[in-house]
């Protein structure tokens, strides 16, 4: 099998692909500083005569897939394969694999670090020191920048998938109390954590953290009605997806100091538009430019996950892998175009 790899892939991973599948053509999108668009990807697949594709951010549209219905698989090095037209792939019987939780460790570590930075007012203290304001006695900073500890806080997860579960494991020994809203999780799986309604998580948590996927049901799901239930000293965190939050309601909540503040890594528009920047500029917001999952190790993680899935599917014949994005291919008749 000839595999075109446009995702970042380490040498060990590429070698493993060669040993297991044959020829590998490595054309990472990073060389161009942007993902391949539809036309570029069609040309690349045609010129390389690739029989399979491993991608990360490229535009794998229905047109790309229809022109390459012979692909034996599409591997997507992302937590969700949102850049691939899954319906088109399914119509042609092309399995689409992806790499959920590849960035779980990165996001979890940044969650903890940013919560502590926010609660201890570390950035304000740093700016104060750089501004040469420490001139009124040795204890001025001690008094001005007293913060709060993470220990003892109740953390509420909205969505309790791989990232939320990892954060829970990492902070439960601070200790923190963990509770969550996730209708797809069996509460008996996590007897030490509380399964609550969405409203209960918002009203009883010191920290509310969003870990939702984007679906029609979750778009705009978090709005004023939920923000109004939060404690006045609670913190809202979103490192998942911006569109699950009504940003006008979030802005008004923060501007009116109805909660202590927010830690945000995702925005409706990236780069941000005027309203996004109005949120970012608020003094009670710690904002980062969508970097929670940006570690070098994440690329190693997605290589490991995807290679394991491919070997399991093709070498071991396991068609029940849980990292298959379009499970409908197992029961959907394949479309063949008339010649």
ZALOGU-338317 format. One record per atom (N, C-alpha, C, O): residue in three letters; y, z, x. Coordinates in steps of 0.1 Angstrom, whole numbers, plus 5000, padded with zeros to 4 digits. Example, Ala and Ser with C-alpha at 12.3 -4.5 7.8 and 13.67 -1.06 7.14 Angstrom:
<pts>
ALA494350785132 ALA495550785123 ALA496750785132 ALA496750855142 SER497850715128 SER498950715137 SER500050795129 SER501150805134 
</pts>
This chain:
<pts>
UNK498850005009 UNK500050005000 UNK501250005009 UNK501350075019 UNK502249925005 UNK503549915013 UNK504549995005 UNK504949964994 UNK505050105011 UNK506050195005 UNK507450185011 UNK507550195023 UNK508350165002 UNK509750165006 UNK510350305004 UNK510250354993 UNK510850365014 UNK511450495013 UNK512950495015 UNK513350455026 UNK513650525005 UNK515150525007 UNK515650665006 UNK516850695009 UNK514850765003 UNK515150905003 UNK515150955018 UNK514450905026 UNK515951055021 UNK515851125034 UNK514351175036 UNK513851245027 UNK513751145047 UNK512351175049 UNK512151205063 UNK512451125072 UNK511551325066 UNK511351355081 UNK510151275087 UNK509351215080 UNK510151275100 UNK509151195107 UNK507751235104 UNK506851145103 UNK507551365103 UNK506151415099 UNK505751355086 UNK504551325084 UNK506651355076 UNK506351305063 UNK506051155063 UNK505151115056 UNK506851085070 UNK506650935071 UNK505350905077 UNK504650815073 UNK504950985088 UNK503650955095 UNK502550985085 UNK501550915085 UNK502651095077 UNK501651125068 UNK501451025057 UNK500350995053 UNK502550965053 UNK502450855043 UNK501750735050 UNK500850675043 UNK502050695062 UNK501450585069 UNK499950605070 UNK499150515067 UNK499550725074 UNK498150755076 UNK497350755063 UNK496150725062 UNK498050785052 UNK497350795039 UNK497450665031 UNK496450635023 UNK498550595032 UNK498750475023 UNK498950345031 UNK498750235024 UNK499250345044 UNK499450215050 UNK500850195056 UNK501250275064 UNK501550095051 UNK502850065057 UNK503950135050 UNK503950155038 UNK504950185058 UNK506050255053 UNK507350185059 UNK507450165071 UNK508250145050 UNK509550095054 UNK510650195050 UNK510850235039 UNK511350235061 UNK512250345059 UNK513750295059 UNK514150255070 UNK514350295048 UNK515750255047 UNK516550355039 UNK516950335028 UNK516850475046 UNK517550585039 UNK518950545034 UNK519650475041 UNK519250595022 UNK520550555016 UNK521650625024 UNK522850575023 UNK521450725031 UNK522450795039 UNK523150705049 UNK524350735052 UNK522450605054 UNK523050515063 UNK524350445057 UNK525250425065 UNK524350425044 UNK525450365037 UNK526450465032 UNK527450425026 UNK526150595033 UNK526950705028 UNK527050695012 UNK527850765006 UNK526150625006 UNK526050624991 UNK524750564988 UNK524050504995 UNK524350594975 UNK523050544970 UNK523050394968 UNK524150334967 UNK521850334969 UNK521750194966 UNK522050164951 UNK521550244942 UNK522850064948 UNK523150034934 UNK522049944929 UNK521149904937 UNK522149904917 UNK521049824910 UNK520749694918 UNK519549674921 UNK521749624921 UNK521549494927 UNK521049514941 UNK520049434945 UNK521549604948 UNK521149624962 UNK519649674963 UNK518849634971 UNK519249754953 UNK517849804953 UNK516949684949 UNK515849674955 UNK517349604940 UNK516449484936 UNK516249394948 UNK515149354951 UNK517349374956 UNK517249284968 UNK516349354978 UNK515449284984 UNK516549484980 UNK515749554990 UNK514249554987 UNK513449534995 UNK513949574974 UNK512549574970 UNK511949434972 UNK510749424975 UNK512749334968 UNK512249194970 UNK511949164984 UNK510949104988 UNK512949194993 UNK512849155007 UNK511749225014 UNK511149165023 UNK511549345010 UNK510549425017 UNK509149405011 UNK508149445017 UNK509049345000 UNK507849324992 UNK507149464990 UNK505849474991 UNK507949564987 UNK507349694986 UNK506449704973 UNK506749634963 UNK505449784974 UNK504549814963 UNK504749954957 UNK504049984947 UNK505650024963 UNK505950164958 UNK507250204963 UNK507750144974 UNK507950294957 UNK509350334960 UNK509450484961 UNK508950554951 UNK510050534971 UNK510450674972 UNK511950684973 UNK512450634983 UNK512550744963 UNK514050734962 UNK514550874961 UNK513850974959 UNK515950884961 UNK516551014959 UNK517650994949 UNK517651054938 UNK518650924952 UNK519850904943 UNK520050764938 UNK520950734930 UNK519250664943 UNK519550524940 UNK519350494925 UNK518750574918 UNK520050384921 UNK520050354907 UNK518750274903 UNK518750154903 UNK517750344899 UNK516450284895 UNK516550254880 UNK515950324872 UNK517250144877 UNK517450114863 UNK516350044857 UNK515350004864 UNK516450014844 UNK515349934837 UNK515249794843 UNK514149744844 UNK516449744847 UNK516449604853 UNK515649604866 UNK514949514869 UNK515849714874 UNK515149724887 UNK513649734884 UNK512849664891 UNK513349814875 UNK511849834872 UNK511249714866 UNK510149674869 UNK511949654856 UNK511349524850 UNK511149414860 UNK510249344859 UNK512049414870 UNK511849314881 UNK510749354891 UNK510349274899 UNK510349474890 UNK509349524900 UNK508249604892 UNK507849714896 UNK507649534882 UNK506649604873 UNK505349624881 UNK504449694876 UNK505249564893 UNK504049584901 UNK504049714908 UNK502949754914 UNK505149794908 UNK505149914916 UNK504050014912 UNK503750034900 UNK503350064922 UNK502250154919 UNK502750294917 UNK501950374911 UNK503950334921 UNK504550464918 UNK505950454922 UNK506450384930 UNK506750554916 UNK508050574920 UNK508150724923 UNK507850814914 UNK508450764935 UNK508650904939 UNK510150934939 UNK510850864945 UNK510551044933 UNK511951084932 UNK512151214939 UNK511651324934 UNK512851224949 UNK513051344957 UNK514251424951 UNK515251444957 UNK514051464938 UNK515051544931 UNK514351644922 UNK513251624919 UNK515151744917 UNK514551834908 UNK514351774894 UNK513451814887 UNK515251674891 UNK515051594878 UNK515251444882 UNK516151414889 UNK514351364877 UNK514451214880 UNK515451144872 UNK515151044866 UNK516651194871 UNK517651144862 UNK518251004866 UNK518950944858 UNK517950964878 UNK518350834883 UNK517350724880 UNK517650604884 UNK516250754874 UNK515250654871 UNK515150634856 UNK515150734848 UNK514950514851 UNK514750484837 UNK513250514834 UNK512450424837 UNK512950634829 UNK511650674827 UNK510950584816 UNK509750554817 UNK511650544806 UNK511050464795 UNK510550334801 UNK509450284798 UNK511350274809 UNK510950144815 UNK509750164824 UNK508850084824 UNK509750264832 UNK508550294841 UNK507350314832 UNK506250264836 UNK507450394821 UNK506350424813 UNK505850294806 UNK504550274806 UNK506750204802 UNK506250084796 UNK505349994805 UNK504449934801 UNK505650004818 UNK504949934828 UNK503750014834 UNK503149964843 UNK503550134829 UNK502450214835 UNK502750264849 UNK501750294856 UNK503950274853 UNK504350324866 UNK504550474866 UNK505450524860 UNK503650544873 UNK503950694873 UNK505150724881 UNK505450664892 UNK505950824876 UNK507150864883 UNK506951014887 UNK506851094878 UNK506951034899 UNK506751174904 UNK508051224909 UNK508951154913 UNK508251364908 UNK509551414912 UNK509251554919 UNK508051594920 UNK510351614924 UNK510151734932 UNK510851854927 UNK511851904934 UNK510451914916 UNK511152034911 UNK511052144920 UNK509952164927 UNK512052224921 UNK512052344930 UNK512252314944 UNK512152404953 UNK512552184948 UNK512752164962 UNK513952234967 UNK513952274979 UNK514952264959 UNK516152344963 UNK516152484958 UNK517252554959 UNK515052534953 UNK515052674947 UNK515552774957 UNK516352864954 UNK514952774969 UNK515352874979 UNK516852864983 UNK517552964984 UNK517352744985 UNK518752724988 UNK519652774977 UNK520652844980 UNK519352744965 UNK520252784954 UNK520152934952 UNK521153004950 UNK518952994954 UNK518753134952 UNK519553214963 UNK520153314960 UNK519453164975 UNK520153234986 UNK521653224984 UNK522353324986 UNK522153104979 UNK523653094977 UNK524053174965 UNK525153234965 UNK523153184955 UNK523553274943 UNK523753414948 UNK524853474945 UNK522853474956 UNK523053604961 UNK524253624970 UNK525053714968 UNK524453534979 UNK525553544988 UNK526853534981 UNK527853614984 UNK527053444971 UNK528253424964 UNK528553544955 UNK529753574953 UNK527553594949 UNK527753714940 UNK528253824948 UNK529253894944 UNK527753854960 UNK528153964968 UNK529653934974 UNK530454024974 UNK529853804978 UNK531253774982 UNK532253794971 UNK533353844974 UNK531853754959 UNK532753774948 UNK532953924944 UNK534153964943 UNK531853994944 UNK532054134940 UNK532654224950 UNK533354324947 UNK532554184963 UNK533154254974 UNK534554204978 UNK535154254987 UNK534954094971 UNK536254034973 UNK536453994988 UNK537554014994 UNK535453944994 UNK535353915008 UNK536453805012 UNK537053815022 UNK536553695003 UNK537453585006 UNK538953635006 UNK539753595014 UNK539253724996 UNK540553774995 UNK540953855008 UNK542053855013 UNK539953935012 UNK540154025023 UNK540353945036 UNK541153975045 UNK539553835037 UNK539653745049 UNK541053685049 UNK541653675060 UNK541553635038 UNK542853575037 UNK543953675040 UNK544953645047 UNK543753795035 UNK544753905038 UNK544853935053 UNK545953955058 UNK543653935059 UNK543653965073 UNK544353855081 UNK545153875091 UNK544053725078 UNK544653615085 UNK546153605083 UNK546853565092 UNK546653665071 UNK548053655069 UNK548753775076 UNK549953795073 UNK548053845084 UNK548653955092 UNK549254065083 UNK550354115086 UNK548654095072 UNK549154195062 UNK548654335065 UNK549054435058 UNK547854355076 UNK547354485079 UNK548254565088 UNK548054575100 UNK549354605082 UNK550354675089 UNK550854805083 UNK551954855086 UNK550154855073 UNK550554975066 UNK549555085067 UNK549355165058 UNK548855095079 UNK547955205080 UNK546555155081 UNK546155055075 UNK545655245087 UNK544255205089 UNK543455195076 UNK542555115076 UNK543855265066 UNK543055265054 UNK543555175043 UNK542955165032 UNK544555095046 UNK545055005035 UNK544054905030 UNK543854895018 UNK543354845039 UNK542354745035 UNK541154815027 UNK540654765018 UNK540754935032 UNK539655005026 UNK540055035011 UNK539155025002 UNK541255065008 UNK541655094995 UNK541854974986 UNK541554974975 UNK542454874993 UNK542854754985 UNK541654664981 UNK541654594971 UNK540554664990 UNK539454574988 UNK538154644984 UNK537054584987 UNK538254754978 UNK536954814973 UNK536354724963 UNK537054674953 UNK535054704964 UNK534354624954 UNK533254684948 UNK533154814947 UNK532354614943 UNK531154664936 UNK529854624943 UNK529854524950 UNK528854694941 UNK527554664947 UNK526654584937 UNK526854604925 UNK525854504942 UNK524854434934 UNK523754524928 UNK523254504917 UNK523454624936 UNK522354714932 UNK522654774918 UNK523854824916 UNK521754784910 UNK521854844897 UNK522454754886 UNK522454794874 UNK522854634889 UNK523354544879 UNK522254474871 UNK521154464876 UNK522554434859 UNK521654364850 UNK521954214851 UNK523154174848 UNK521054134855 UNK521253994857 UNK520453924845 UNK519253944844 UNK521253844838 UNK520653764827 UNK520553614830 UNK521553554833 UNK519353564829 UNK519153424833 UNK519053344820 UNK518353374810 UNK519853234819 UNK519753144808 UNK518953024812 UNK519452934819 UNK517653024809 UNK516752934815 UNK516053004826 UNK516653054835 UNK514653014825 UNK513953094835 UNK512853004842 UNK511753044841 UNK513352894848 UNK512452814856 UNK512252864870 UNK512452984873 UNK511952764879 UNK511652804893 UNK512752874900 UNK512552974907 UNK514052824898 UNK515152894905 UNK515453024899 UNK515553124907 UNK515453044886 UNK515753174880 UNK514653274884 UNK514953384887 UNK513453234884 UNK512353324888 UNK512453364903 UNK512153474906 UNK512753264911 UNK512953304925 UNK514053404928 UNK513953504935 UNK515153384921 UNK516353474922 UNK515853614917 UNK516153714924 UNK515153614906 UNK514653744901 UNK513853814911 UNK513953934914 UNK512853744918 UNK512053804928 UNK512853864940 UNK512553964945 UNK513853784943 UNK514653824955 UNK515553944953 UNK515854024962 UNK516053964940 UNK516954064938 UNK516354194931 UNK517054294929 UNK515154184926 UNK514554294919 UNK514454414927 UNK514354524921 UNK514354404940 UNK514254524948 UNK515554574954 UNK515654674962 UNK516754514949 UNK518054574953 UNK518154724949 UNK518554794958 UNK517954764937 UNK517254694926 UNK518254634916 UNK519354694914 UNK517854534909 UNK518554474898 UNK517554474886 UNK516354454887 UNK518154474874 UNK517454464862 UNK517454314858 UNK518554254858 UNK516354264854 UNK516254114851 UNK515954094837 UNK514954154831 UNK516654014830 UNK516353974817 UNK516653824815 UNK517453764823 UNK516153754805 UNK516253614805 UNK516153564790 UNK515553624782 UNK516653444788 UNK516453364776 UNK515753234780 UNK516353154787 UNK514553214775 UNK513853084778 UNK512753074767 UNK511753134769 UNK512952994757 UNK511952984747 UNK510652914751 UNK509652924744 UNK510652864764 UNK509452794769 UNK508652884778 UNK507652844784 UNK509053004780 UNK508353094789 UNK507653204781 UNK508153264772 UNK506353224784 UNK505553324777 UNK505953464783 UNK505753484795 UNK506553554775 UNK506953684780 UNK505853764787 UNK506153844796 UNK504653744783 UNK503553814790 UNK503353774805 UNK502753844812 UNK503953664809 UNK503953614823 UNK504753704832 UNK504453724843 UNK505853764826 UNK506753844834 UNK506953984827 UNK507954014821 UNK505954064828 UNK506054194821 UNK507154284826 UNK507554374818 UNK507654264838 UNK508654354843 UNK510054304840 UNK511054374843 UNK510154194833 UNK511454134830 UNK511554134814 UNK510554124807 UNK512854144809 UNK513054144795 UNK513253994790 UNK514153924795 UNK512553964779 UNK512753834772 UNK513653864760 UNK513253944751 UNK514853804760 UNK515853834749 UNK516353704743 UNK516053594748 UNK517053724732 UNK517753614726 UNK518853574734 UNK519353644743 UNK519353454732 UNK520553404740 UNK521753494738 UNK522353524748 UNK521953534726 UNK523153624723 UNK522953754730 UNK523953814735 UNK521753814730 UNK521453944737 UNK521653934752 UNK522254024757 UNK521253824758 UNK521453814772 UNK522953814775 UNK523353884785 UNK523753734768 UNK525153734770 UNK525853864768 UNK526753904775 UNK525453944758 UNK526154064755 UNK525754184763 UNK526454284764 UNK524554174770 UNK524054294777 UNK523954284792 UNK523454374799 UNK524354164797 UNK524254144812 UNK525554164819 UNK526554144814 UNK525354214832 UNK526554224840 UNK526854094847 UNK527954064850 UNK525754014849 UNK525853884855 UNK525053784846 UNK523853814844 UNK525653684841 UNK524953584833 UNK524953454842 UNK525953394846 UNK523653404844 UNK523553294853 UNK522753174846 UNK521753204840 UNK523353054847 UNK522852944839 UNK521852864848 UNK522152834859 UNK520652834842 UNK519652754849 UNK518952664840 UNK517752664838 UNK519852584833 UNK519352494822 UNK519252354827 UNK520052314835 UNK518352274822 UNK518352134824 UNK519352074813 UNK519752134804 UNK519651944816 UNK520551874806 UNK519651804796 UNK518851714799 UNK519751844783 UNK519051774772 UNK520051764761 UNK521151824762 UNK519651694751 UNK520551684739 UNK520751824733 UNK521851854728 UNK519751914734 UNK519852044728 UNK520752134737 UNK521352234731 UNK520852114750 UNK521552204759 UNK523052164761 UNK523852244766 UNK523352044758 UNK524751994761 UNK525752074753 UNK525652084740 UNK526652144759 UNK527652224753 UNK527152344746 UNK527852404738 UNK525952384750 UNK525252494743 UNK526052634746 UNK526052714737 UNK526652644757 UNK527352774760 UNK528852754757 UNK529552674764 UNK529252824747 UNK530652804742 UNK531352944739 UNK530753044743 UNK532452934733 UNK533253054730 UNK532453164723 UNK532653284726 UNK531553124714 UNK530853224706 UNK530053314715 UNK529753434713 UNK529553254727 UNK528753334736 UNK529653404746 UNK529453514750 UNK530653334751 UNK531653404760 UNK532253524754 UNK532453624761 UNK532553514741 UNK533153634734 UNK532153754734 UNK532653864732 UNK530953734736 UNK529953844736 UNK529853914749 UNK529254024750 UNK530353854760 UNK530153904773 UNK531054034775 UNK532054054769 UNK530554124784 UNK531254244788 UNK532554194795 UNK532654094801 UNK533554284794 UNK534854254800 UNK534754244816 UNK535554174822 UNK533754314821 UNK533554314836 UNK532454234840 UNK531954244852 UNK531954144832 UNK530754064835 UNK531253934843 UNK532353894842 UNK530253874850 UNK530453754858 UNK529653644852 UNK528453664849 UNK530253524851 UNK529453404846 UNK529253314858 UNK530153284866 UNK527953274859 UNK527653184871 UNK526953054866 UNK526053064857 UNK527352944871 UNK526752814868 UNK526452734881 UNK527452684887 UNK525252734885 UNK524852644897 UNK523952534892 UNK523252464900 UNK523852514879 UNK522852424873 UNK523552294869 UNK523552194877 UNK524052284857 UNK524652164852 UNK525952204844 UNK525852294836 UNK527052134846 UNK528252164840 UNK528252134825 UNK528852204817 UNK527652024821 UNK527751984807 UNK527052074797 UNK527252054785 UNK526352174802 UNK525752264792 UNK526752364788 UNK526452454779 UNK527952364794 UNK528952464791 UNK530152384785 UNK530552284790 UNK530752444775 UNK532052394769 UNK533152434779 UNK533552554779 UNK533652344787 UNK534552384798 UNK535952434792 UNK536552514799 UNK536352384781 UNK537652434775 UNK537452584771 UNK538352664774 UNK536352614765 UNK536052754762 UNK535952844775 UNK536452954775 UNK535352784785 UNK535252864797 UNK536652884803 UNK536952994808 UNK537452784804 UNK538752794809 UNK539552904802 UNK540252984808 UNK539552894788 UNK540352994781 UNK539853134783 UNK540553234784 UNK538453144784 UNK537853284786 UNK538353344799 UNK538753454800 UNK538353254810 UNK538753304823 UNK540253324824 UNK540753424830 UNK541053234818 UNK542553244819 UNK543053364812 UNK543953434816 UNK542353404801 UNK542753524793 UNK542053654798 UNK542153754792 UNK541353644810 UNK540753754816 UNK539753834806 UNK539753954807 UNK539053754798 UNK538153814789 UNK536853864796 UNK536153954791 UNK536553804808 UNK535453854816 UNK536053864831 UNK537153834833 UNK535253924839 UNK535753954853 UNK535953824861 UNK536953814868 UNK535153724859 UNK535353594866 UNK534153504865 UNK533153534858 UNK534153404873 UNK533053304873 UNK532853254887 UNK533753244895 UNK531553224890 UNK531153154902 UNK530553024898 UNK529553014891 UNK531252914903 UNK530852784898 UNK530552684909 UNK531252684919 UNK529452614908 UNK529152514918 UNK529052374912 UNK528952274920 UNK529152364899 UNK529052234893 UNK530252214883 UNK530752304877 UNK530652084881 UNK531752054873 UNK531551934864 UNK530651844868 UNK532251924853 UNK532051804844 UNK532251674852 UNK531551584849 UNK533251674860 UNK533551554868 UNK533451584883 UNK534051684887 UNK532751514890 UNK532651534905 UNK532851394912 UNK532051314912 UNK534051384918 UNK535151484920 UNK535751534907 UNK535751464897 UNK536351654908 UNK536951714896 UNK538151644890 UNK538851574898 UNK538351654877 UNK539551594871 UNK540551714869 UNK540351824874 UNK541551694861 UNK542651784860 UNK542151924854 UNK542552024859 UNK541351914844 UNK540952034837 UNK539952114846 UNK539952234847 UNK539052034853 UNK538152104863 UNK538952174873 UNK538652294876 UNK540052114878 UNK540852184889 UNK541652304883 UNK541852404890 UNK541952294870 UNK542652414864 UNK541652534864 UNK542152644866 UNK540452504862 UNK539452614862 UNK539252664877 UNK539252784879 UNK539052564886 UNK538852594900 UNK540052684906 UNK539752774914 UNK541252654901 UNK542452724907 UNK542652864901 UNK543452934907 UNK541952904891 UNK542153034886 UNK541753144896 UNK540753124903 UNK542553244897 UNK542253354907 UNK540953424905 UNK540453484915 UNK540353424893 UNK539053494891 UNK537853394892 UNK536853424886 UNK538053284899 UNK536953184900 UNK536653164915 UNK537553144923 UNK535353174918 UNK534853134932 UNK534153004930 UNK533052994924 UNK534752894935 UNK534252764932 UNK533752704946 UNK534452714956 UNK532652634945 UNK532152554956 UNK531852414951 UNK531452394940 UNK531952314960 UNK531752174956 UNK530352124955 UNK529952034963 UNK529552174946 UNK528152134943 UNK527352134956 UNK526752034960 UNK527352254963 UNK526552264976 UNK525452364975 UNK524852394986 UNK525152424964 UNK524152524963 UNK522852474968 UNK522052554974 UNK522552354966 UNK521252304971 UNK521352224984 UNK520452154988 UNK522452234991 UNK522752145002 UNK522352215015 UNK523152275022 UNK521052215018 UNK520552265031 UNK519652155037 UNK519152075030 UNK519552165050 UNK518652065057 UNK517252095053 UNK516451995053 UNK516952215050 UNK515552245047 UNK515052185034 UNK513952165032 UNK516052165025 UNK515652105012 UNK514951975014 UNK514051945006 UNK515451895023 UNK514851765026 UNK513351785031 UNK512551705027 UNK513151885039 UNK511751905043 UNK510951955031 UNK509751915030 UNK511552035022 UNK510752075010 UNK510351955001 UNK509251954997 UNK511251864999 UNK510951754990 UNK509851664996 UNK509051604989 UNK509851655010 UNK508851575016 UNK507451635014 UNK506451575011 UNK507451765016 UNK506151835015 UNK505651825000 UNK504451794998 UNK506551854991 UNK506151844977 UNK505651714973 UNK504551694967 UNK506351604976 UNK506051474972 UNK504751424978 UNK503951364972 UNK504651444991 UNK503451404998 UNK502151464992 UNK501151404991 UNK502251594989 UNK501151664983 UNK500751604970 UNK499551584966 UNK501851574962 UNK501551514948 UNK500851374950 UNK499951344943 UNK501351294959 UNK500851154961 UNK499351164965 UNK498551084960 UNK499151244975 UNK497751254979 UNK496851314968 UNK495651264967 UNK497351404960 UNK496551464949 UNK496251354939 UNK495151344934 UNK497251274936 UNK497051164926 UNK496251054930 UNK495251014923 UNK496551004942 UNK495850874947 UNK494550904954 UNK493550834952 UNK494451014963 UNK493351034971 UNK492351124963 UNK491051104964 UNK492851224956 UNK491951314949 UNK491651274934 UNK490851334927 UNK492451174929 UNK492251134916 UNK492651234905 UNK492251224894 UNK493551324909 UNK494051424899 UNK495151364891 UNK496251354896 UNK494851344878 UNK495951284870 UNK496651394861 UNK497351354852 UNK496451514865 UNK497051624857 UNK498151694865 UNK498551804862 UNK498651624876 UNK499651694884 UNK500851724875 UNK501351644867 UNK501451844877 UNK502551884868 UNK503951824873 UNK504951854867 UNK503851754884 UNK505151684888 UNK505151544885 UNK505951464891 UNK504451504875 UNK504551364869 UNK505551374858 UNK505451444848 UNK506651294860 UNK507751304850 UNK507451234837 UNK507951274826 UNK506651124837 UNK506451044825 UNK504951054822 UNK504150964824 UNK504551174817 UNK503151194813 UNK502651104803 UNK501451084801 UNK503551034796 UNK503150944785 UNK502350824791 UNK501650754783 UNK502550794804 UNK501750684809 UNK500250704808 UNK499450604808 UNK499850824806 UNK498450854806 UNK497850814792 UNK496650804791 UNK498750794782 UNK498250754769 UNK498950634763 UNK498550584752 UNK499950574770 UNK500650464765 UNK500050334770 UNK499950314782 UNK499850234762 UNK499350104766 UNK500350034775 UNK501550044772 UNK499949974786 UNK500849914795 UNK501349774790 UNK500549694785 UNK502649744791 UNK503149614786 UNK503049514797 UNK503249544809 UNK502549394794 UNK502449284803 UNK503349174798 UNK503249134786 UNK504149124807 UNK505049014803 UNK504348884803 UNK503548864812 UNK504548804793 UNK503948664792 UNK504548584803 UNK505748584806 UNK503748494809 UNK504148414820 UNK504548274814 UNK505048184822 
</pts>
